[in-house]
């Protein structure tokens, strides 16, 4: 980055104010000769929100390649946080240690040229004049993360966060804790004589893809997309947000194709290598509003689980034959009684009855479920019978996997080729929306979807997609035959 010039700080300060950066934060960057770009300023403004008692504790930055992620991460830790608070202990983690050292050395010379510091290359520790430190760490293998467990860091920065599994991310988060206490004036908060604790925080940068793609999207990206961020903030950036990236690298990204172009050039989190539903587009298939009066037929489907999720989808068709998935129930570890109560409440929200009833304008045409609900248990009773006793009569769904996935593909259309979708999903169906773009081809059966289970935190899995498959593949005439057969 170039040093500040006589006319640059004013423009920098104006842009920083638009991003929400505080005056002292701007002064820290200008004093160091570091000029951040607009998206980097947004990320630094989010980092300062971590000071607030009800602010976030984690900030994610990036998405596409070439967006200036590494520069921002070290600038925020070293130029802002470490300069304003003495004695901070910061950990900077990256998957490959050698790459971390080389990247760090290049950035150190550009970022900290005006900031007095010492760097012990053999130990990988940079120490500023006020005692704040940045410690370089790496995890060539995931088990290397265990070397940091039990230690305490005021700030943790993770490069390439999606190279970590959910378990190891949560392990390292336990190290992000602090017992430091500072005066409010040090943190530029409201004047007070009462000391306040430093709020530990975690910064991360990454690209879509990798073993941690699903948990990172669930923790950072989805709350941002739904505008419901609480303890996290996510700031997306692409190569076009970085004016200092050479034109040749931009051309390289533009020349990519398929999932790589969508992920690395545009930072699309709904794409990954081997993706099955490549025509799914969040901006096309996900809708914010739907008027229930447009429905001419209501349908529902259930996929059963206990350790896995039990998922129920409510859908309807309109007069043009389009299918809308308008609501979703998804929970695990529940007994049928709890699910039944929640499903009935979901139907009531849309004034849909389980059977014809004068109070409702329309009744559910069919309610299908996977074959496992109709298998007799040791008691001689099926799970479907348990639901029937609770007032929810289920019928077996058509469960051929390949034909079911093919029907979903047909209904999704191909927006990029001008083929309009006939399947639209309301934004409240969060689990289904997260599930569809994450599914991959089964390498042993390419026309099928690779089965996946949710992790211990409930992230991932294919339960919602199976439920959709049951719903789209089961026709009314099949349901009537099943009713004659009973449960």
C-alpha positions in Angstrom: 0.0 0.0 0.0 1.3 3.5 -0.7 2.0 5.9 2.1 -0.5 8.6 2.9 0.1 11.8 0.9 -0.9 15.4 1.6 -4.3 15.0 -0.1 -5.0 11.3 0.5 -5.9 11.4 4.2 -8.9 13.7 3.7 -10.4 11.3 1.1 -9.5 8.3 3.2 -11.1 9.9 6.3 -14.3 10.6 4.3 -14.5 7.1 3.0 -13.8 5.7 6.5 -16.6 7.7 8.1 -19.0 6.3 5.5 -17.9 2.8 6.6 -18.4 3.6 10.3 -14.7 3.7 11.3 -14.0 5.9 14.4 -11.8 8.9 14.2 -9.0 7.3 16.4 -9.1 4.2 14.2 -8.6 6.4 11.1 -5.7 8.1 12.8 -4.0 4.8 13.6 -4.1 3.8 9.9 -3.0 7.2 8.6 -0.2 7.4 11.2 1.1 4.0 9.9 0.8 5.1 6.3 -1.8 2.4 5.6 -4.7 3.3 3.4 -7.5 0.8 3.5 -10.0 0.3 0.6 -13.8 0.6 1.2 -14.5 -3.1 1.9 -11.5 -3.3 4.2 -12.8 -0.2 6.0 -16.2 -2.0 6.5 -14.4 -4.9 8.0 -12.4 -2.7 10.4 -15.6 -0.8 11.4 -17.1 -4.2 12.3 -14.0 -5.1 14.3 -14.5 -2.0 16.5 -18.1 -3.1 17.2 -16.5 -6.0 19.1 -15.6 -3.4 21.8 -19.3 -3.0 22.6 -20.9 -5.1 25.3 -23.6 -6.3 22.9 -21.3 -6.3 19.8 -20.1 -9.2 17.8 -17.2 -11.4 18.8 -16.2 -12.7 15.4 -15.7 -10.9 12.0 -15.3 -12.7 8.7 -13.9 -11.0 5.6 -13.6 -12.3 2.1 -15.3 -14.7 -0.3 -13.7 -14.4 -3.7 -9.9 -14.5 -4.3 -7.9 -11.3 -4.6 -10.1 -9.2 -2.4 -7.3 -8.0 0.0 -8.2 -10.3 2.9 -4.7 -11.0 4.3 -3.7 -7.3 4.1 -6.8 -6.4 6.1 -6.4 -9.1 8.7 -2.9 -8.1 9.6 -3.6 -4.4 9.4 -6.5 -4.6 11.8 -4.6 -6.7 14.3 -1.3 -4.9 14.1 -2.0 -1.3 13.0 -5.3 -0.7 15.0 -5.8 -3.2 17.8 -2.2 -3.6 18.9 -1.5 0.1 18.8 -4.4 1.3 20.9 -4.2 -1.4 23.6 -0.9 -2.3 25.2 0.0 -5.9 26.0 -2.4 -7.6 23.7 -1.5 -11.2 22.8 -2.6 -12.1 19.3 -2.4 -15.4 17.4 -2.3 -15.5 13.6 -3.1 -18.9 12.2 -2.7 -20.3 8.7 -2.9 -23.8 7.4 0.7 -24.0 6.0 3.4 -22.5 8.2 5.9 -21.7 5.4 3.3 -19.8 3.4 2.2 -18.0 6.6 5.8 -16.8 7.3 6.4 -15.6 3.7 3.1 -13.8 3.5 3.6 -12.3 7.0 7.1 -11.1 6.2 5.9 -9.4 3.0 3.0 -7.7 4.7 5.1 -6.8 7.8 7.4 -4.7 5.7 4.5 -2.9 4.0 2.3 -2.4 7.1 4.6 -1.8 10.0 7.3 0.3 8.4 6.4 3.3 10.6 5.6 1.3 13.7 8.5 0.5 16.1 8.6 -3.3 16.5 10.9 -6.3 16.8 10.4 -9.5 14.8 11.9 -12.8 16.0 11.7 -14.8 12.8 12.9 -18.0 14.4 10.1 -17.9 17.0 7.6 -16.3 14.7 6.8 -13.5 17.3 6.4 -9.8 16.4 6.5 -7.4 19.4 5.4 -3.8 19.3 6.8 -1.0 21.6 3.8 -1.1 23.9 4.2 -4.9 24.5 1.4 -6.1 22.2 2.4 -9.2 20.3 1.4 -11.1 17.2 2.4 -14.8 17.3 2.5 -16.8 14.1 0.9 -20.2 14.2 0.1 -22.9 11.7 -1.8 -26.2 11.3 -0.3 -28.4 8.6 -2.5 -31.1 10.0 -5.7 -30.4 12.0 -4.2 -32.1 15.1 -1.6 -29.3 15.2 -4.4 -27.1 16.5 -4.2 -29.0 19.7 -0.9 -27.3 20.5 -2.7 -24.0 21.1 -5.5 -25.4 23.3 -5.4 -24.3 26.9 -3.6 -21.1 26.0 -5.2 -17.6 26.1 -5.2 -15.1 23.3 -6.9 -11.7 23.2 -7.3 -11.8 19.4 -7.2 -14.8 17.1 -6.9 -14.3 13.4 -7.5 -17.3 11.1 -6.4 -17.3 7.4 -8.2 -19.8 5.1 -10.7 -20.6 7.8 -12.6 -23.2 5.6 -9.6 -25.5 5.7 -10.6 -26.2 9.3 -13.4 -28.6 10.3 -16.2 -27.3 12.6 -14.7 -29.2 15.5 -11.3 -27.7 15.2 -12.7 -24.2 14.7 -14.7 -24.5 18.0 -11.6 -25.9 19.7 -9.5 -22.8 18.8 -12.4 -20.5 19.7 -12.1 -21.7 23.3 -8.6 -20.1 23.3 -10.1 -16.7 22.5 -10.4 -15.4 26.0 -9.0 -12.6 28.1 -8.6 -11.4 31.6 -7.2 -8.0 30.6 -8.9 -4.9 32.1 -8.5 -1.4 30.6 -9.8 2.0 31.2 -12.7 3.1 28.8 -10.5 5.9 27.5 -8.0 3.4 26.1 -10.8 1.8 24.0 -12.2 5.2 23.1 -15.6 4.4 24.7 -17.7 6.7 26.8 -15.8 8.5 29.6 -15.8 6.6 32.8 -13.5 5.8 35.7 -14.7 2.2 36.0 -12.2 -0.3 34.4 -13.7 -2.5 31.7 -12.5 -5.9 30.4 -11.1 -6.3 26.9 -13.6 -8.3 24.8 -11.7 -11.0 23.0 -12.5 -11.4 19.3 -11.8 -13.7 16.3 -11.1 -12.4 12.8 -11.2 -14.8 9.8 -10.6 -14.7 6.1 -11.4 -17.4 3.6 -12.8 -18.4 0.2 -15.8 -20.7 -0.6 -15.0 -24.4 -0.7 -12.9 -26.7 1.5 -13.8 -29.0 4.4 -15.2 -26.1 6.4 -17.4 -24.6 3.7 -20.7 -25.7 5.3 -20.0 -24.5 8.9 -18.4 -21.2 7.8 -21.4 -20.4 5.6 -23.8 -21.3 8.4 -21.9 -19.3 11.0 -21.0 -16.2 9.0 -22.5 -16.0 5.6 -26.1 -17.1 6.2 -26.7 -14.6 9.0 -25.4 -11.8 6.7 -27.6 -12.9 3.9 -30.7 -13.0 6.2 -29.8 -9.6 7.8 -29.9 -11.2 11.2 -26.3 -11.0 12.4 -25.7 -11.0 16.2 -22.4 -12.3 17.4 -20.8 -12.4 13.9 -20.3 -9.9 11.1 -19.4 -10.9 7.5 -18.0 -8.5 4.9 -17.9 -10.0 1.3 -15.2 -8.8 -1.1 -14.1 -9.8 -4.6 -11.1 -8.9 -6.8 -12.9 -5.8 -8.0 -12.8 -4.4 -4.5 -9.0 -4.4 -4.5 -7.6 -1.7 -6.7 -4.0 -3.0 -6.1 -4.5 -6.4 -7.7 -2.7 -6.6 -11.0 -4.9 -6.9 -14.2 -3.3 -10.2 -15.2 -4.6 -11.9 -12.0 -8.1 -10.5 -12.6 -8.0 -11.8 -16.2 -7.0 -15.2 -14.8 -10.0 -15.3 -12.5 -12.3 -14.1 -15.3 -11.0 -17.0 -17.5 -12.1 -19.6 -15.0 -15.3 -21.6 -15.6 -17.9 -23.6 -13.7 -17.8 -23.7 -9.9 -14.3 -22.2 -9.7 -15.4 -19.0 -11.4 -18.5 -18.7 -9.3 -16.6 -19.4 -6.1 -13.2 -17.8 -6.7 -14.2 -14.9 -9.0 -17.5 -13.9 -7.5 -17.4 -15.4 -4.0 -20.6 -17.4 -4.5 -21.1 -19.6 -1.4 -23.8 -21.6 -3.1 -21.3 -23.4 -5.3 -18.6 -26.0 -4.7 -16.7 -28.7 -6.6 -18.9 -31.6 -7.6 -22.1 -29.6 -6.9 -25.3 -31.4 -7.9 -27.8 -28.6 -8.3 -25.6 -26.2 -10.3 -28.6 -24.3 -11.6 -29.7 -23.2 -8.1 -29.4 -19.4 -7.8 -30.3 -17.8 -4.4 -31.2 -14.5 -6.1 -33.6 -16.3 -8.4 -35.1 -19.3 -6.5 -35.4 -17.7 -3.1 -38.4 -15.3 -2.6 -39.1 -12.9 0.2 -42.9 -12.8 -0.1 -45.8 -15.1 -1.1 -49.5 -14.5 -1.0 -51.2 -17.7 0.2 -54.3 -16.8 -1.8 -52.4 -17.8 -5.0 -52.4 -21.4 -3.9 -54.7 -23.9 -5.7 -53.4 -27.0 -4.0 -51.4 -27.5 -0.8 -49.0 -30.4 -0.3 -46.6 -31.4 2.5 -43.8 -33.9 3.0 -41.9 -35.3 6.0 -38.5 -36.9 6.4 -38.1 -38.6 9.8 -35.1 -38.4 12.1 -34.2 -38.3 15.8 -30.4 -37.9 15.8 -30.9 -36.6 12.3 -33.4 -33.8 11.6 -37.1 -34.4 11.2 -37.9 -32.0 8.4 -41.4 -31.1 7.2 -41.9 -28.9 4.1 -45.2 -27.2 3.2 -45.7 -26.3 -0.4 -48.4 -25.3 -2.9 -48.9 -25.0 -6.6 -50.4 -22.0 -8.3 -52.7 -21.9 -11.4 -49.7 -21.9 -13.7 -48.3 -25.1 -12.2 -45.4 -23.4 -10.3 -44.4 -25.0 -7.0 -43.7 -22.8 -4.0 -42.1 -24.2 -0.8 -43.6 -21.7 1.7 -42.7 -23.0 5.1 -40.4 -25.4 6.9 -40.2 -27.3 10.2 -36.8 -28.8 11.1 -35.8 -30.1 14.5 -33.8 -33.1 15.9 -34.1 -34.9 19.2 -37.8 -34.4 19.3 -40.5 -37.1 19.9 -43.5 -37.2 17.5 -45.8 -35.4 19.9 -43.6 -32.2 19.7 -43.2 -32.4 16.0 -47.0 -32.9 15.5 -47.8 -29.8 17.6 -45.2 -27.7 15.6 -46.5 -29.0 12.2 -50.1 -28.2 13.1 -49.0 -24.7 14.1 -47.2 -24.3 10.8 -50.3 -25.3 8.8 -52.5 -22.9 10.8 -50.2 -20.0 9.9 -51.2 -20.6 6.3 -54.9 -21.5 7.1 -54.4 -25.0 5.7 -56.3 -27.9 7.3 -55.1 -31.5 7.6 -58.6 -32.5 6.4 -61.6 -30.5 5.0 -62.9 -28.2 7.7 -65.3 -25.3 7.4 -62.9 -22.9 9.2 -60.2 -23.1 6.6 -60.3 -22.0 2.9 -58.4 -25.1 1.7 -57.3 -28.5 2.9 -54.0 -30.3 2.5 -54.2 -32.4 -0.7 -51.5 -34.9 0.4 -48.9 -35.4 3.1 -46.2 -37.8 2.1 -43.3 -39.3 4.1 -40.3 -41.6 3.6 -40.7 -45.3 3.6 -38.9 -45.8 7.0 -42.0 -44.3 8.7 -44.1 -47.3 7.5 -41.7 -50.0 8.7 -43.1 -51.8 11.8 -41.1 -51.5 15.0 -40.6 -54.1 17.6 -43.9 -53.1 19.2 -45.7 -53.9 15.9 -46.5 -50.2 15.4 -45.2 -47.9 12.8 -44.0 -44.3 13.3 -46.6 -43.3 10.7 -49.3 -44.8 13.0 -47.9 -42.7 15.9 -48.4 -39.6 13.8 -51.9 -40.8 12.7 -52.8 -41.1 16.4 -51.7 -37.5 16.7 -54.0 -36.4 13.9 -51.4 -36.4 11.0 -52.1 -39.0 8.4 -49.1 -39.7 6.3 -48.8 -41.7 3.0 -45.7 -43.3 1.5 -43.8 -41.1 -0.9 -42.3 -42.1 -4.2 -38.7 -42.7 -3.0 -36.7 -43.4 -6.2 -33.7 -41.2 -5.7 -32.6 -40.6 -9.2 -36.0 -39.7 -10.6 -36.7 -37.5 -7.6 -33.5 -35.5 -8.0 -34.1 -35.2 -11.8 -37.6 -33.7 -11.1 -36.0 -31.1 -8.7 -33.5 -30.2 -11.5 -36.3 -29.8 -14.0 -38.3 -27.6 -11.7 -35.2 -25.4 -10.9 -34.9 -24.6 -14.6 -31.7 -23.0 -15.8 -31.7 -19.2 -15.2 -28.4 -18.7 -16.9 -29.8 -20.3 -20.1 -33.0 -18.4 -19.9 -35.1 -21.3 -18.7 -37.3 -20.0 -16.0 -37.7 -21.9 -12.7 -41.0 -23.5 -11.7 -39.8 -24.2 -8.2 -39.4 -21.2 -5.8 -38.6 -21.3 -2.1 -39.6 -18.8 0.6 -36.7 -17.4 2.6 -38.1 -18.7 5.8 -37.1 -22.2 4.6 -33.6 -21.7 5.8 -32.5 -25.3 6.1 -33.7 -26.2 2.6 -32.0 -23.2 1.1 -28.7 -24.0 2.8 -29.0 -27.7 1.9 -29.6 -27.6 -1.9 -26.4 -25.9 -3.1 -24.2 -27.9 -0.8 -25.2 -31.3 -2.2 -22.7 -33.1 -4.4 -22.8 -35.9 -7.0 -22.2 -39.4 -5.6 -18.9 -40.4 -7.3 -20.0 -44.0 -7.5 -23.4 -43.1 -9.0 -23.2 -39.7 -10.7 -26.9 -39.4 -11.3 -27.5 -39.6 -7.5 -26.8 -37.2 -4.7 -24.0 -38.1 -2.2 -25.6 -38.8 1.1 -24.4 -36.6 3.9 -25.1 -36.4 7.6 -25.3 -33.3 9.8 -22.3 -32.7 12.0 -22.5 -32.7 15.8 -23.5 -29.0 15.7 -26.4 -29.8 13.3 -24.7 -28.2 10.3 -25.1 -29.9 6.9 -26.9 -33.1 6.1 -29.3 -33.9 3.3 -32.6 -34.3 5.2 -34.3 -31.2 3.8 -33.4 -32.1 0.3 -34.8 -35.6 0.8 -38.0 -34.1 2.0 -38.2 -31.9 -1.1 -37.6 -35.0 -3.2 -40.5 -36.8 -1.6 -42.8 -33.8 -2.2 -42.0 -33.2 -5.9 -42.0 -36.9 -6.8 -45.3 -38.0 -5.2 -48.3 -37.5 -7.4 -52.0 -37.4 -6.3 -52.9 -40.7 -7.9 -50.1 -42.4 -6.0 -51.4 -41.1 -2.7 -54.9 -42.3 -3.2 -53.6 -45.9 -3.8 -51.5 -45.7 -0.7 -54.6 -44.6 1.4 -56.4 -47.8 0.3 -53.5 -49.9 1.6 -53.5 -48.2 5.0 -50.5 -47.7 7.3 
